[in-house]
Amino acid sequence: MVPLMRLIARLPLAWLHSAGAVLGRLVYRVSPVYAARMRENLAGSGIYADDDARERALRLCIAETGKGAVETAKMWFGDLDEIIGLVACDTWHVVEEARSGGRGVLMLTPHLGCFEVTALYIAQRVPLTSLYRPPRQQWLEPLMLKGRNRGQASVSPANLRGVRTLYKALQRGECVGLLPDQAPQVGEGTWADFFGRPAYTMTLVRRLQKQTGAAVIFMFAERLPDGKGYRLHFERFAGDELDEREMNRGVESLIRRCPTQYLWSYNRYKVPAGAPTPAPQTHP
């Protein structure tokens, strides 16, 4: 599998994105559950009040999701210098300012744009430790580990040992990467609104920040049209303490900037087995 992935990684990004758009449309057609969740989450976000605008956005979302799947081969097995050359960024100073004085930084990127290239870009400049959840397809895990442990990037499993690794990295003044919109396991989250609906939201970010005093940065890599690369955005959280509601609002703000590149097919509103059901919403 690795030789095949390396071969795919050599193809121009524009070719991969074109193939990804076709794949996205195919998967949407053959998977009713996947398609229904994407439509429901996009409509429920309220970003597009007009039906025609929402349908146009849906078509773009379908293609962008496919691009994200296919471009992974280049991110994991492509030449690092080539990949970094595809990234434009004029906000790196936000990271440097956050790290001043040897302070650790919690770097939060949702399932938006190309989050794989975000980690690669950061890890060419500073050490970056991230958590990962083993995929359901066991054959994919060694590929993921090989692809993500590059440069100064390292990944740890999403368990107690992995959390301790993050804590130690922050104490050393390093950067830690997390997907703030990833649904946590039971006992690891609390209910907080996400686009107006209760979503089981990780408490790990708040706990790490409270224990280490780390700065918080929201970020995402916007996929540019026609395979021209990516534009990386960094935004500093200006408050003192980031709770789950604030975190979800920060994620929403990023998504509103580039809604067609969000992974609306992700099951963000699932209730983990054993988790308490969210309290009924009250309206004035």
Buried (B, 14 or more C-beta within 10 A) or exposed (E): EEEEBBEBBEBEBEEBBBBBBEBBBEBBEEEEEBBEBBBEBBBBBEBBEEEEEBEEBBBBBBBBBBBBBBBBBBBBBBEEEEBBEBBEBEBEEBBEBBBEEEBBBBBBBBBBBBBBBBBBBBBBBBBBBBBBBEEEEEEEBEBBBEBBBBBBBBBBBBEEEBBEBBBBBBBEBBBBBBBBBBBBBEEBBBBBBBBEBBBBBBBBBBEBBEEBEBBBBBBBBBBBEEBEBBBBBBBBBEEEEBBBBBBBBBBBEBBEEBBBBBBBBBEBBEBBEEBEEBEEEEEE
